[in-house]
Amino acid sequence: MKKVYAINACVLVIIFLTAGIIARPSDYNREMKNLISQRTEVLNEFYDGRRDFDASRDKLELLESGKLLKNDVAAMKTYQSTDIDQVVSYKIKIKSCKKTSYGIIKGKAEIRWVMRSVNDTREEKHSYFFTGEINQKNTKLTQLKKI
């Protein structure tokens, strides 16, 4: 009788652990979608003049790291003398998201952009590969590359 209870208890534990492992990636989906969204907002606020360079760089440092951060800061520096389209709205859809054993999140996202230029408004849809780095305190976006 005790063996039956022990076997049932083991089966229940395995079911709960498996359910936890299966449900966990959705947390990273939400987190990566949030990071991509925040990055887009910071850059858009800088490009349309609502946020200055230093405040934008400081905010990006909280969201990004590595080469992506360096590229975004360099693009912001060169923006000063150019004219660029303003992002009016966007929608992010995470197609896939997976955590590796090295603490890296990799995935694919689709972003629909509605952009306004001097002459017109247009919509574009692009797919991106993204990576994120899980630190002790938070997760940071390290790559967002158009496919």
JOTA-V637249 format. One record per pair of residues at least 12 apart in sequence whose ideal C-beta (glycine too) atoms are under 6 Angstrom apart, sorted by the first residue. I is the first residue (numbers start at 0). J is the second residue. If there is no record, write none. Layout:
<<I	J> <I	J>>
This chain:
<<24	96> <27	96> <27	98> <27	104> <28	93> <28	96> <30	138> <31	96> <31	131> <32	91> <32	93> <34	62> <34	140> <35	91> <36	91> <37	62> <38	62> <39	89> <41	55> <41	58> <41	59> <43	86> <45	75> <46	83> <47	85> <56	72> <59	71> <62	140> <63	139> <63	140> <64	139> <64	141> <65	141> <67	141> <67	142> <84	114> <84	116> <85	115> <86	112> <86	114> <87	113> <87	115> <88	113> <89	110> <89	112> <90	111> <91	108> <91	110> <92	109> <93	108> <94	107> <94	109> <95	107> <102	133> <103	130> <104	131> <105	130> <106	129> <107	128> <108	127> <108	129> <109	126> <110	125> <111	124> <125	145> <126	146> <127	143> <127	145> <128	144> <129	143> <130	142>>
